[in-house]
Amino acid sequence: MQQVLNGLLDGVYYLLIALGLSLIFSLGGIVNLAHGAFYAIGAYITLVISPYVGFGGSLIISPLAVAMIGILFERFLFKRFYRADPILSLLLTFGLAMVAEQGLRMIFGAPPLSYSIPPWLKGQVFLGDFVYSFYRTILLAIAAGCVAGLWFLLQKTSFGRVVRAGVQNPDMVGALGISLQPYMASVAALGIGLAGLAGVLLAPIYSVHPAMGNEIITPAFVVVVIGGLGSFWGVVVAALLVGLVKGVMIGIGYSAASTAAIYLLMLLVLLFRPRGLFGERITRFE
Amino acid sequence: MTDFDISRRGLLKGVGGAALVAGIGAPAIVRAQSDVIRIGHLTPRTGFLGPLGEYAVMAADLAVEEINAAGGILGRKLEILKEDSVNPQTASTKAERMVERDKVSAIVGEISSASCLTIAQVAQRTKTLFFNTGGNSDALRSTDCKRYMFHVESQNSMYVKSVGRSFLQDGLVKGKKWYSLTADYAFGHDLLKVAKRFMEGNGGQFAGDDLVPTDATDFSSYLLKIRSAKPDLVVLNLAGAQITNFLKQYSEFGLTFPVGGFGFDTALAWAAGKGNFVGTWPVVWHHLIQTPGTQKFVAAFTKKYGKPPENQAWGDYLAMKVVAQSMAETKSTDSTKILEHLESGAKFDVLKTREGYFRKSDHQLMHEMYAVTALPADKVKNQWDIFTSSGPVPGPNEPLEAIASTPDEAVCTFSA
């Protein structure tokens, strides 16, 4: 039971990365392999600024800073590739990921840097028999807040309506006299900012090193593929499912196969539902 | 006639001068061709071993600088060619290029046991010496051993036996339950095998034993299992960033069972940081050893790079010094001559309390190891000095071979 709950919580971390990936791909058609790099940059910014502004401060400043970098990337690089062959943007972001990783290595050095949970977030929570890290419950609350906020933004605002229409049919949106360009910039900022936020949240419990982005990007892609493109809830369900499968495999003693299991899950989903669990039919990707 | 005289004299002068120049000059030209002694340095500089590789490179550079400042080797300058070994295939290709094209006299480096093996195959085929400074696997010293490969890095058996003594002293072995997490690849499996042999030989048992995929970053599921298993000791056969991740999350979950492990690097303790770093771990060397050699090395390294050396730095620094000293002692750069010199039991200052030597049977460096134990957070003064150390293992009254693999544990047969 503990393993089931913990697995679900584990999935939430992937969610922060996967939502951004899915958004940027759905609207811009860009497979952002550099997403992990933004996660790493978020973690490193936290290390640099938290001595001055505290963990609480970096929780706000660091994702904003990463989102700013995201806007610059969108403005000068992504923009050129929206209508191009996806392989080009794949190469672009693959290269960006390497440049970012090597940049971090040159500035901060290759050895991992130390960073800890701030004292006021340490400790355990006791819910009956279930003992859990206090920090992770906070993490869960923040992540859940972000997901709810994003859902509200996409489903209940006029901004969200344009974005969703743009995912389905950008030409029609254009014909109606709406330029998608500013929307795309905001979506990139949002998605990349979320990756930065994940960097801040995970820096205290994961090892902070230049290649940390690679560790998280692959499971996040698996989540996006399982969830299906263009589907908000698909990504949410997929993230929880991936966390659950992994946690249960470890719980029942097949830990060596825990990573393999999520790929098997992806394979099964793709066999039976090629568009992913809740994937919508998007004309331009068919 | 006068004209002739002058010209004849001039001619003689010219010829004499030319002969003189040629006489001195010719050896100069010959010398110029082999004016430098080249050593190849191959180690992973990217990927999960990259952080350690960075220390390896810094230390090798420092060693070369010191050797050249002291006049080089046999009056010749030492030149180091550095490459990222990346993976076993690339390591092999680069080793071959260093030997065939760049004519290196020896290859130094490596951390991954798998890459060690492919480099050793090139070394054996081309009869070039290879000094392994970071591959731990026992297989490299037994089934896969090569005559042209020498091991400055300790083998897994030495790691297990040196930290095992600390566990025995603390009463964490006999009749106790261990919970182990093992990295699911060759290094982890090799370590688990040696650890199980140690545990069974000393009357303990395993409460749990999980294999961890190498890309796992989150240990919460394992931590929940450990919490309910209530082991007497949590044992890690993990490597690299995984150890740091585990330690950070172990502290996050507030678990207090004693922790230890059989493979370790001081950079991982530094990355986990004060308060998160717990347990007792084996290291091949650390920067707090109180010997003149170590203190001099630490001072020079810290002065050059602004931070103390990690244990991987010791391996590559020492290997360069061993190469230089062996060439000086044999007055030769011939691999086979140096090999015989090393096999004859040549002694080296390994910056510890006793001199070390390479064991003839498997070319493993016999030297002292240490077990380090994390300091409680309130006793930590700075970000580097976060552990205390055992005395040298084996102790002063024991032979250095006491912690190495015995002939019935591992056998090496060199093919010519």
Contacts between the chains, C-beta under 8 A, distances in Angstrom:
chain1	res1	chain2	res2	distance
A	2	B	224	5.1
A	2	B	228	8.0
A	3	B	221	5.9
A	3	B	224	6.2
A	3	B	225	7.9
A	6	B	220	5.2
A	6	B	221	5.8
A	6	B	224	5.8
A	7	B	221	6.7
A	9	B	220	7.5
A	10	B	218	5.6
A	10	B	220	6.3
A	10	B	221	7.2
A	13	B	218	7.4
A	105	B	50	7.8
A	109	B	54	6.7
A	110	B	45	7.4
A	110	B	50	4.9
A	110	B	51	4.4
A	110	B	53	7.3
A	110	B	54	4.1
A	111	B	51	4.1
A	111	B	52	7.9
A	111	B	54	6.5
A	111	B	55	7.3
A	111	B	267	4.9
A	111	B	270	7.3
A	111	B	271	6.7
A	111	B	310	7.3
A	112	B	51	6.1
A	112	B	241	6.0
A	112	B	244	5.7
A	112	B	267	7.1
A	112	B	268	7.5
A	112	B	271	3.6
A	113	B	271	6.5
A	114	B	270	6.3
A	114	B	271	5.3
A	114	B	272	6.4
A	114	B	273	3.0
A	114	B	274	7.7
A	114	B	276	7.5
A	114	B	383	6.9
A	115	B	273	7.0
A	116	B	248	7.3
A	116	B	251	7.8
A	116	B	273	5.5
A	116	B	274	7.8
A	116	B	275	6.1
A	116	B	276	5.8
A	117	B	251	7.9
A	117	B	252	6.0
A	122	B	252	7.5
A	122	B	254	7.9
A	123	B	254	7.0
A	124	B	253	7.3
A	124	B	254	4.9
A	131	B	227	7.2
A	133	B	220	7.7
A	133	B	252	4.9
A	133	B	253	5.2
A	133	B	254	7.3
A	135	B	252	5.7
A	136	B	220	7.3
A	136	B	252	7.5
A	204	B	248	7.1
A	204	B	252	7.6
A	205	B	245	7.6
A	205	B	248	5.3
A	205	B	249	5.3
A	205	B	252	5.4
A	206	B	217	5.6
A	206	B	218	7.8
A	206	B	245	5.5
A	206	B	248	7.0
A	207	B	217	7.8
A	207	B	241	4.1
A	207	B	242	8.0
A	207	B	244	3.9
A	207	B	245	4.9
A	207	B	248	7.1
A	207	B	271	5.9
A	208	B	271	7.6
A	209	B	51	6.4
A	209	B	241	6.0
A	209	B	271	7.5
A	210	B	50	8.0
A	211	B	46	7.6
A	211	B	47	7.1
A	211	B	48	7.2
A	211	B	50	7.3
A	212	B	241	7.9
A	215	B	215	6.5
A	215	B	217	5.0
A	215	B	241	8.0
A	216	B	217	7.1
A	218	B	215	7.3
A	246	B	221	7.2
A	247	B	220	7.9
A	247	B	221	4.8
A	250	B	210	7.1
A	250	B	221	3.9
A	250	B	222	6.3
A	250	B	225	7.2
A	251	B	221	6.2
A	251	B	224	7.7
A	251	B	225	7.0
A	253	B	210	7.5
A	255	B	210	4.4
A	255	B	211	5.6
A	255	B	212	6.2
A	255	B	213	7.5
A	255	B	221	7.8
A	255	B	222	7.1
A	256	B	184	5.1
A	256	B	210	7.9
A	256	B	211	3.8
A	256	B	212	7.8
A	256	B	213	6.6
A	258	B	213	6.1
A	258	B	216	7.3
A	258	B	221	7.9
A	259	B	213	4.0
A	259	B	215	6.0
A	259	B	216	6.8
A	260	B	213	7.7
